[in-house]
Amino acid sequence: MKTLKTCLSNKNILSLLDVNSNEILSILKLAEELKKEIKRKNKWSSQVLEGKVLGMLFLKPSTRTRVSFEVGMYQMGGNAVYMDSSNMQLARGESIEDTARTLSIYLNCIVARVYDHSDLKKLTVASIPVINGLSDTFHPCQILADLMTVKEHKKKLKGTKIAWIGDGNNVCNDLLIGCAKTGVNVKVACPKGYEPPKWIVSIAKHEGETTGSQVHISDDPFFAVHDAEVVMTDTSVSIGKDEEKEVRKKIFVPRYQVNSQLMKHARKDAFFMHCLPATRGQEVTSDVIDGNQSVVWEEAENRLHVQKALLYMLIFKRSA
């Protein structure tokens, strides 16, 4: 299988800035193969990570990220060790760097879910690969799964039109980078003051000059969804922003809520995506997320497959 020869150029995946366009497509291709083989009896990947151990350092709560990484390691013959910072020496003042060096002795890879992206950068002193399981700035695993979901439904990425409605947050940041690198057109609609960082928008537009991706930032959700093939959103109150909950609710609801009225302005065959967990009645209404245009559960499933592809490329191919 041609895909099996692929090894990522960077040891660490902290955002989609760490992978080039061809590598993103290779990850997605391998993820598609891994998804297909779930239904097969002969699984080439079933033991490729035998004897390998993934360390999962989680400072934030998680459902999909934790379970999909643990299941992914199990399905490929490896093991995962879950680490809650409150039960580690980090809680007693050990530095992140010293923790990373220690974990390098025992593990083959680290996936970390942190509040501050700078903590991920400190972890990269480790001699083993580090994967971002979510930080306040980026969420690469989510966007790889999203791109895989789009590719499955549209049969292509390049030229597809995506609308992002809501907060210009970590998911939005990696969406901009991922779309720009794969030729996807993306329109982002955020309230003023909640736009994605200018430096990320600048990088995305620069990448788009090569791939043909068109990147637009607006405060008008109807402009964003016009002619869109995919409509995406996320909670407007990310982990760590709870103190802003009431303020954000007034700003985002109902203008930046994905509801049936807004979906009517997208293409008739447009589908809806959400990285989950969803706050029903706020960023999305139940009739949309539960409706026939929603693919959120396929999107959630694809987290497993893209993460298995990442683990294979970062652990198996580097040690082979």
N, C-alpha and C positions, 0 to 999 in steps of 0.2 A: 504494500500500500504506500503510495507516494507520500501521503501525509505524515507517515511515521518517521520520515527523515528530518522533519522540522525541529529545530531547536531555536528558542528565542534568543535574540542577541543580548538582551539585558537580563541580569540575574534577578533583579527585583521588579515587581509590577506594582508600582504605587499609584499609577494612573495610566490612562491610555496614551499619555505622552511618552511612555516607556516602550511602546511597540509601534512599528511602522505599519503602513497600509497592508503590505503583503502578509505581515505576521498576524494582523487582525483577521484577515481572510483565512489564513491557515488554521488559526484557533477555531474559527467557526466551522470550517470544513471538518476538522477532527471531531468537534463537538457533535456535528450531524452524524458522523459515523458511529460515535459512541451511543448516541440516542437510538440509532437503528439497531445496534447489537443488543440492546436491552431485550428485544423481542426474539433474538437468536439464541440457540442453544450453545453454539461454539463462539465464545467470547475471547477475542485475542487479548483484550485488556485485563482479563479477570485476575491475573497474578503479576502484572508488570511492576507493581509497587510492593511486592512481597518483601517483608523485612524493613520497609521504609516507614517512617513515623512523621506525621504532620503535627506540629505544635500550634494550638489555637489560643492565642492570647487576646482575650476579649475584655475590654474595659467598658463596653456598651452592651445592653441586652440585644438578643438576636433570636430569630426563629429560622428564617430561610437560609441565612448565611451559615449559621452553625450546623444545622441539620444537613444541608446539602454538601458541605465540605466533609463532614464525618461519614456520611453515606458514600460519598465519592471515593474516599480512601478505602473504605470497607469493600466496595465493589471492585476495586483494583488490587485487592490483596494486602493493603497496608493497614496502618492503625493511626488513630488520632488521639492526641492528649489535650483535653480542654483545661485551660488555665484562666481562673478568675483572679484578677489582680489583687483583690482583697485577701486572697489566701496565699499570696506569694510574698517574697521579700520586698517587692516593689512597695507594698503597703507599709513597710518599715524603713523606707528611704533608700533602698538599693537603686542605683541608677539604671535607666533603661539600657544604656550601653553595656554595663556589666551583666545585666540580665540577658541581653542578646548574645554576648560572648559565651555565657554559660550554656544557653539553650543550643548553641551551635555544636556543642560537644555531644549532645544526646539526640538531636533531631536532624531531619533531612530538609525541612522547610518550615516556615512560620507563616501563618495567616493571622493578621492582627486587625482588631476592630477598635478604633481609638476615637477619642474626642478631638484631639489636636493633631493635625497632619504632621507637625514637626516631630511628634513622638515616633511616627513611622520612619522618618528620616534617621532618627537616632538608632532605630532598630537595625538599619542597614549596615551597621558595623559587623553584624553577624556574617559568618563565612558561608552561610546557607541562604537560599532565596527567601525573600520576604514578599508576601502578597497583601495588598490592601483589601481587607474585608469590609471596609467603610471608614472614612475619616470625615472631618468637617469640611474638607475641600473636594474630595474625589470618591467615586464608587465604581471602579473599573469593572468589577465582576458583574455588577448589575447591567451595565451598558453592553457588555459582551452578550449577555443573555437577551437583552432587548434587540440588539442587532440580529441575533440569530432568529428571534421570533419574527421580526420584520422580513427577513430573508425567506423564511419558511412560507409566509403568507403572500408575499409579493413576488417571490421567485427571483428577486434581485435586490440589490441595495442602491447602486448608483442611480441617481435621478429620482428616487423615492422622496415624497414630500411628508415631513414630520412636523407636527405642531406641538410645542411644549407650552402648557398653560400653568401658571403659578409661580412658585418661588424659584429664583435663580440659585439653586442650592448645589450641593455636592453631586447629586445625580445629574442635574442639568449641566454642570461643568464638564463631566466626562461624556455626556451625550453630545455636546458641541464638538468636542475633540474627536470622538468616535465617528460622528456623522461627517465631519470635514475630511477625515482621513479615508473614508470609504465612498465619498461622492454623493452622500445623502443631503438633500436640501432640508434645512431646519429653520423654522420660525419660532422664536421664543417670545411669549407674552407675559410680562411680569409687572407688578405695580412699581411705580417710580420709587427708587430707593432699595428695591429688592432684586435688581438685575444681577446677572452673573458678572464676576469681576472683569474689568476691561481688558486685563492682560490675557485672560482666557479667550475672550471674544476675538481679540487681535490674533492670537495663535490660530484659532479656528478659521478665521477669514484668510489668513496667510496659507494655511493648508488647502483651503478651498480653491485657491488660485491654481493649484496643481491638479486637483481631482475634479474640479467643476462644481463642487458643493457651494450652494448659496446659503449664507448665514444672515438672518435678520433678527434684530432685537427690537421689540415694540412694547407698548403698554396696552395694546388693543387685542384682546383675545379673539374677536371676530375676524380681524385681519390675519391673525396667525392660523386659524382653522380654515380659512377660505381655501378650497380646493385641496385640503390636506388628505392624505391617504392613511395617516396614522395620527391619533390624538393621544398625547401622553400628559400625565400629571403626577404629582406626589403630594404628600402632606405639606401643609404650609407651616407646620410646627414640628421641626426636626428635633431629634434627641438633643437635649441640652438647651432648647429654646422654650422650655415650658413656662418660664416667667413672662414670655411675650405672647402667650396663648390668646388672651382676650383681645389684645391690640391687633394681632395678626388676623384673628377671626373677622374683625370689623373691616380690615383692609382687603382681605381676599374673598370674603363671601358677601354677596353671591357673584360679583363681577368675574372672579377668576375660578369659578366653579364649573366643572365639566358636567353639564346636564343635557337632557335631550334637546333642548332649544339650541344650545351651542353646537351639538353634534350635527344638527340639521344643516349647518353652514359648511361642514366638511363634505367630502365626496360621499355619495350614497353607500359605497362599499368600504368606507373608512372603518378602521377598527380602533378600539380603545385599549390603552395599556396603562398600568400603574405598578410601580415597583413593590408596593405593599410594605407595611400594613396601611390600610385605607381608613380614613375617618369619614364614614358615610354621612352625607348631609352637609359636609363642608367642602373639601376639594372635589368631590364627586358625589353624584346622587346614586341611590341604589338601583334605579332603573337602568342606568348606564353600565355600572360595574357588573350587574347581574344580567344585562341584556345580551342579545345575540351578536352585538358588535364587540363585545368584550373578549379579550384573549389573555386576561391576567393570570389564569391558572396555567396555561401553556408557558407563559412568560416566567412564572415561578418555577415550573419544572425545568426550564432551560438553564436555570442557575446551576443545577446539578451537572449538566452536560458540559457547559463551558468551563466550569471549575475543574472537572475531571481532565479536560483537555489541557488546561493550564498546569495542573499538577503533573501530568504526563510529560509535558514539554520542559518543565522546570526541574523535576526530580529525575525521572527515568532517562531522558535524553542527555542530561548533564552528567549522569553517572555511568552512562553506557560506554 
